[in-house]
Amino acid sequence: MTETEILTAIIDRMATVNGLNYSDEDWGQLDEYSPSFPVKWPCGLADIESVNYSDIGMDKTALPINRQEGNYIITISIANLKLSNTSKRAPETQKQNAWSLHNLIEDVHKVIHGFKPHEKSGKLVRVSKRRIKRDDGVQLYKVSYSMGAHNV
């Protein structure tokens, strides 16, 4: 099992969400404050945030022979360019469009939570969600999932 296989499976799964117009690995597309981000809005970006390893023994038929268990944190960034407000006096359709990212986050969660991206991995389980404040009109949330994998 490689990290590429894990990320590819998660990105493919996110791509099934209706309304998510861009799914990819997070390689920094939203890091630069630019008027022309290399994404289509709204987007979902996946990355392996961290992995903690512990030894679980040896398998002399495998390379390397020392086997480990990995505890992964996968972070999915879900973002949209929000150019309209949700004030009480705003038109109703404008407010619905502005709030749509929250529904999209839930739709992504429905297909990711409990998903097993590889036969040697466990299921993804949500562990946190946080808003990233920005001053460029990008509304960004990061949702993190944990997953275990044996014999890595």
N, C-alpha and C positions, 0 to 999 in steps of 0.2 A: 504494500500500500504506500503510495507516494502522496505528498502534499498536493501535487498537481491533480491527482485523481480525486482527492477530497474536494478541492476548490472547484474543479470542473463539474462535479456532481451537484454541488450546491448552486453554482451559477446556472446550470441547466434547469434545476428545480425552480429557482427564482424566475427564470424566463417564462415559466408557465403562468405567472400571475398577470391577469388582465389589467392593463393600465400601467404596468411597469414598462417603460419604453427603452430602457437600457440596462443590461445586466452584465457585469464583468468583474474581474479581479480588481481590487482596490490597489492601484499602483500610483495613487496621488492625483487622480483627476480633479479632485475638489480642493487640493491643497493651495493652489495659486488663486489669488483673487483676480479674476479676469472676466471680461465681458463675453469671452467665447470659450467656455468650458468644453473639453472634449467628450461630452456626454449628450444624450437626449434626455429631456425632462419628462416625467420623473425617472430617477435612476436608483438602482440597487447595486452596491459594490460589496464584495465579500473579500475577507482577508483572514489569514490565520494570525491572530493577535499574539498568542503565546502558546507554548507547549511545555509542560513540566513532565519530566521522565522519572521513572523509578524502575529498578531492576526486578525482574521476575524469574530469573533463572537462566539456564543454558539449553540450547538446542544445537547439538553438534552437527546436525544435517543442514543448518541454516548459516548464512553469512550476514552479518557477524553472528558468532555463536551465542554471544550474550544477548538475551532477549529483554525487552523493556516494555513497560506500559506507558503510554502517553496520555496525558490529560490536556486536551486542547481547549483553547478559547477561540471561537470563530466569531468575528464581528462583522455584522452586516450594516453598512451605512445606507440609509434610505433618504433621498433628498429630492427637493423640487425647488424651482425658481419661483418664489412667491412675490408677485408684484402687485397684489391687491390686498386690501384690508378686510377685516371681518367685523368692523364696527357695527353697532346697532342700526345705523342709518344707511349702511351699504346695501346695494341691491341684493336680493336673495340669491340669485344665480352666482353673483360674485362671491358671496359668503360661502356657498356650497363648494365652489371651486377652490377657494382658499383653505377650506377645512379638509379637502380630499386626501391630503398626505396622511392624516391619521388613519383613515380607512385603508389606505394602501399599506401602511405599516402592519395593520392587523391581517390583511390578506397575505402578505409575505410571511408573517408569523404562522399562519394556518398551514402553509405548505412546508415550512422549515422545521417547526417544533415537532419533534418525534421522528423526523426524517433520518434515515440511516444512510450516509453517503457512500459507505463502502462495506463490503462483507466482513471485513476485519475490524470495523468500528462499531461503537455504540450509537445510540440515537442522539440527535441534537436536542438539548434542553435549554430553554431560555434562562439566563441568570441575571441579566440587567438590561436596562434601557436608559439612555441619557440623551438630552438635547445638547447640541453643540451650537452655541450662540455665534452668529456671524453678523457682519454689518454690510453685506453685499447683496442681500435679497435671497440668498440661498437658505432654505429651511432644511436643517439637517438633524437627523436622529441616528444614533448608533445603538443597535440591539445586539447583545452578546449572547452566545450560546456555548455551553460546554459539551464536550464529547470525549469519551474514553476510547482507546484503541490498544489492543494487546499484540504482543509479538512484533513490535516495530523496531 
